[in-house]
């Protein structure tokens, strides 16, 4: 039996051809990359929140209102008595945290809940569209009938928002859905409804952005970098932040204007456009197989004669 | 069983004498006991939820679970397609001799991975969505894993593993011979098409496994945040596949005192 040598020249070309065909298919669908460009994906009537950290007094009325409105149990895991969540979790969709003072900045409160991104990474990650962005309101909503509980949304979310019910046999993904059940009854979200200082307000995103910019313009140098967090971050988010301290000090990541799916899936979307990549790959393998199969069969007949044993497939 | 006395070093070939070896042995019983323990723990997990059973939490969302059951196990199971591609597409004909070991290892690894995935996901009863292509999110790497893994394991990989079973019947169950004689030509005609699928699917889903972490965005070290990650992953999985096949072969030779072919092993290891 001959010892097969290294890859022949022809085989090398065959493989090189396969890869280059896949690569050539990519530019043909270059517009796929354009689809993921920022902002355009926030619907015109998108709803959102504007949180002004300089107005927040940290009373946590919104935390309590959120627990009650959403029928959550409230996280008492700290001492078994008080609702005192340390982080967003399966019984906390909204949290107020106190951020430590730094030598250059005073301490500040921060509110955390779903940002309702323009191009949400969780929606891009979700295999069966259990998380979807509402076409009218832009709210990122979870549908339990489609969720398989893979928790990829938790891995993907740049803001660490979706949480999983770890101790249930029928676990759900828990995250702020902007009180969409209250919106259906013409009520505003619980957190904005109870806020005594209007530190967090509810409205259409475009109106909120205007309000935020008015505040920035009215008092220059009050807000950090005179910037509205969420205007461009991660392709634009429907929840906007104003703060006197750097956003990173509040625990908000500086992630730049490009959305995560826009960056990460650029190449994948090209290769998988109309399944062209996989179909080409399959075609190339079939052609190569067909050729080699004939020689394989010949070799089998020869070997069977030689050894007198039936060749195995 | 009267096995002829064999030299310890021979050349492995495609055509070999077929022996019947008993299935129910002591190692089998030990492994079955471990499996039973695993199944009872899986039942506990279904009742108590993932947290208490696995120690995972919102900070360690996949823990060692998804990393093990889909990433490591399919990596170990890559032998089937890695050896296959090398033998068929790159024409290393010698490797056809170890193909069956590779395929069986692959099937066992994939099947275990799928069971692990079923226990690991929180809401496995919603998996039926996988059967409805118009409900898929085509951009999700996780979808690719959910679809391609079972599809590969239960269609091409299973078909690739059918000839050995038919062969066993052929030799040890005389009544089935006419039927098998009729089935084998059909298999031989369709085989190239099925095998091609058996190589395309794992390449797709292994690259998707690599792409899984791209969506983690800035949580991922910038070193890995690259469009090349899927291809690196495929290369890594294929290498692991070879390693696993080599280990399986060595173990088989030790347990059943089978002769050892250093030439083919060297070729496997050299790749």
Interface residues (C-beta under 8 A of the other chain):
Chain A: X1 X2 X3 X4 X7 X8 X11 X14 X15 X87 X88 X89 X90 X121 X123 X124 X125 X126 X127 X128 X129 X130 X144 X145 X146 X147 X148 X149 X150 X151 X152 X154 X155 X156 X158 X160 X163 X164 X165 X166 X167 X168 X169 X170 X171 X253 X255 X260 X261 X263 X264 X265 X266 X267 X268 X269 X272 X278 X281 X282 X285 X286 X288 X289 X290 X292 X293 X296 X297 X299 X300 X303 X304 X307 X309 X310 X311 X312 X313
Chain B: X11 X13 X14 X15 X16 X17 X46 X47 X48 X49 X50 X51 X52 X56 X57 X58 X61 X62 X66 X88 X89 X90 X91 X92 X93 X94 X95 X96 X100 X121 X122 X123 X124 X126 X127 X129 X130 X135 X136 X137 X138 X139 X140 X141 X142 X143 X146 X163 X164 X167 X187 X188 X191 X192 X193 X195 X196 X197 X199 X200 X203 X204 X211 X212 X213 X214 X215 X216 X217 X218 X219 X225 X227 X230 X263 X267
